[in-house]
Amino acid sequence: MTEPTADEAAAHAAKKAKIKAARDRIMEEKTGEKGLVIVLTGPGKGKSSSAFGMILRSLAHGFPCAVVQFVKGARYSGERDLITARFGDLCAFHTMGEGFTWETQDLARDRAAAGAAWDKAKDLIRDSRNRMVLLDEINIALRYDYLDLQEVVDFLAAEKPPMTHVVLTGRNARPELIAAADLVTEMTAVKHPFRAGIKAQPGVEF
């Protein structure tokens, strides 16, 4: 690339100065803080990955956190091993699912596991020392009616401490949960190696 001319450099600086001034005005208005209900959903990859990124970010600030996994069972995951080995004093980690529903094939067992995970989640959310609580794949449990959706929504509204962030992941988030959330991101599936015959790989999927 060639060096910009003096006129180009001046025009660029003036344009960016206007953008910065507008951004500064916007940021001056954003002074509130609150614990957020965050929903990460959609058919694309990255929901749990994004959530664990926020857990690690919180841990980097020294904030106590907690994780409850609603679907993933005893199968190995790098994030669980890392967090329990390196940050076990700051992050309670509970893997309470029994695997994917097509693996268990037992409705009563799946409902019981989801109920136990929700009971644990409520205890962890009520503990105001936890700055962030991740409910990994809870949207799947809600989708299949393993949990009462209205109970979850009402609990988050009534009992979540004011400064606690709760992150709920999984595809097909229910509309009522989306309406109750403060932040919702939908992961869009554009391209995935699984469709080309590539299996799940460590460091990418687990």
Buried (B, 14 or more C-beta within 10 A) or exposed (E): EEEEEEEEEEEEEEEEEEEEEEEEEEEEEEEEEEBBBBBBBBEBBBBBBBBBEBBBEBBEEEBBBBBBBBBBBEEEBEBBEEBBEEBEEBBBBBBBBBBBBEEBEEEEEBBEBBBBBBEBBBBBBBBEEBBBBBBBBBBBBBBBEBBEBEEBBEBBEEEBBEEBBBBBBBBEBBEEBBEBBEEBBBBEEEEEEEEEEEEEEEEEBB
